[in-house]
Amino acid sequence: MKIGTAIAIYFLIWWIVLFVTLPIGVRTQSDEANIVSGTEPGAPVSPMLRKKAILTTMISTVIFLVFWGIRASGVSLEMALKAMPF
């Protein structure tokens, strides 16, 4: 796999995982009963973006390494499907 392709795949995995991790642990202003005037009641009180970016990077790295390991081993999609019992 070329480096450009690997970076693009990691980038896609990272963004998908980010959108999965964004709602984790979010407390809205209406949940906290502290709605700031002029804002959406569903807006997060503390989005914890730094923590979620770090979590996203760790999860994405594991997923990418598994993908890269399978790809480097020479297993193809056809081989994997033939090995399925159904």
C-alpha positions as CSV (number, residue, x, y, z in Angstrom):
1,M,0.0,0.0,0.0
2,K,1.4,3.4,-1.0
3,I,1.8,6.0,1.7
4,G,-0.7,8.4,0.2
5,T,-3.3,5.6,0.1
6,A,-2.6,4.7,3.7
7,I,-2.9,8.3,4.9
8,A,-6.2,8.7,3.0
9,I,-7.6,5.5,4.5
10,Y,-6.5,6.6,8.0
11,F,-8.1,10.0,7.5
12,L,-11.4,8.4,6.5
13,I,-11.3,6.0,9.5
14,W,-10.5,8.9,11.8
15,W,-13.5,11.0,10.7
16,I,-15.9,8.2,10.9
17,V,-14.7,7.3,14.4
18,L,-14.9,11.0,15.4
19,F,-18.6,11.1,14.5
20,V,-19.2,8.0,16.5
21,T,-17.4,9.4,19.6
22,L,-18.9,12.9,19.5
23,P,-22.1,12.1,21.3
24,I,-20.4,10.1,24.1
25,G,-20.9,11.7,27.5
26,V,-22.5,14.9,26.2
27,R,-24.5,16.8,28.7
28,T,-26.8,19.5,27.2
29,Q,-27.8,22.8,28.7
30,S,-31.3,21.5,29.2
31,D,-29.9,18.4,31.0
32,E,-28.0,20.7,33.4
33,A,-30.9,23.2,33.8
34,N,-28.6,26.0,32.9
35,I,-29.7,27.4,29.6
36,V,-27.8,30.5,28.5
37,S,-30.1,33.1,27.0
38,G,-29.9,33.2,23.2
39,T,-28.5,29.7,22.8
40,E,-30.0,26.3,21.8
41,P,-31.1,24.3,24.8
42,G,-29.6,21.2,23.2
43,A,-26.1,22.7,22.9
44,P,-23.5,20.8,24.9
45,V,-22.3,22.3,28.2
46,S,-18.8,20.9,27.8
47,P,-18.1,19.1,24.5
48,M,-14.7,17.7,25.7
49,L,-13.3,17.9,22.2
50,R,-9.7,17.4,23.2
51,K,-10.5,14.2,25.0
52,K,-12.6,12.9,22.2
53,A,-9.9,13.7,19.6
54,I,-7.4,11.7,21.6
55,L,-9.9,8.8,22.0
56,T,-10.7,9.0,18.3
57,T,-7.0,8.9,17.4
58,M,-6.4,5.8,19.6
59,I,-9.4,3.9,18.2
60,S,-8.6,4.9,14.6
61,T,-5.0,3.8,15.0
62,V,-6.1,0.3,16.2
63,I,-8.6,0.0,13.4
64,F,-6.1,1.1,10.8
65,L,-3.4,-1.3,12.1
66,V,-5.9,-4.2,12.0
67,F,-6.8,-3.2,8.4
68,W,-3.1,-2.8,7.4
69,G,-2.2,-6.2,9.0
70,I,-5.0,-8.0,7.1
71,R,-4.0,-6.2,3.9
72,A,-0.3,-6.9,4.4
73,S,-1.0,-10.6,5.0
74,G,-2.3,-11.0,1.5
75,V,-5.9,-12.0,2.5
76,S,-8.3,-10.8,-0.1
77,L,-12.1,-10.2,0.3
78,E,-12.7,-13.2,-1.9
79,M,-10.5,-15.4,0.3
80,A,-12.3,-14.2,3.4
81,L,-15.8,-14.8,1.9
82,K,-14.8,-18.3,0.8
83,A,-13.8,-19.1,4.4
84,M,-17.2,-18.1,5.8
85,P,-19.3,-21.0,6.9
86,F,-22.5,-19.7,5.3
